[in-house]
Amino acid sequence: MIPVLTIDGPSGVGKGTVARVIAQKMGWHLLDSGAIYRAFALAVESRGIDITDERALEQIAQNLDLSFKTHKDSELVSVYLDGEDVSKTLRTEKTGAMASKIAAIGVVRTALLKRQQDFAVMPGLVADGRDMGTVVFKNASFKVYLTASSMQRANRRLKQLQAQGHQGIIAQILAEVEARDARDSSRKHAPLKPAKDALIIDTTELSLDEVIAQVSKLVKA
């Protein structure tokens, strides 16, 4: 059985960073499911596909050419779509908003499910997302759910934008965070929620090292 660690939770809780660090420490593969939906959104946009055209969306999802590459001693994770590095484009607010809307479409989630499961290969996989432990890898060896206050997550997002040379208004970012939470947790298909057997960690007052220590302890145990 291939060992799988799922790390779920809303945006801004540090899922991506924790997943990357754990994957590097364990020597496991990495799956950023959020990047899959963002890359899918880019593919849909570049092809000029209407998101109401479910047949076209399904075809794109089934043939999505996507790969991830972690870098030693670096926080960067490169994402390649059709052989092109789209890492920076994926992280824009516009792409994230579109991805969230597309992720609520049942036919898209079904088509991308198998694509995500294919990432589970030896020696193991760390999967980061919103439904990794509840839907995609229901029988995962280890499950974690990260959470944090919406204000803390909005502040983290603001700092990310500023570090990238962009401006942001905290009230607007907070509203976007809360709107996305509501959309993700109330959607009909694979709503955002902790798996019943997941370790829940509130990262609001924790440092990155403290969160990683808890997750590492779970895997090692």
Salt bridges, closest charged atoms under 4 A:
ASP32 OD2 - ARG91 NH2 2.91
GLU45 OE2 - LYS94 NZ 3.14
ASP82 OD2 - ARG47 NH2 3.66
GLU93 OE2 - ARG157 NE 2.48
ASP118 OD1 - LYS114 NZ 2.73
ASP131 OD2 - ARG109 NH2 2.47
ASP181 OD2 - ARG153 NH2 2.46
ASP184 OD2 - ARG130 NE 2.82
ASP184 OD2 - ARG180 NE 3.53
ASP184 OD1 - ARG187 NH1 3.46
ASP197 OD1 - LYS143 NZ 3.24
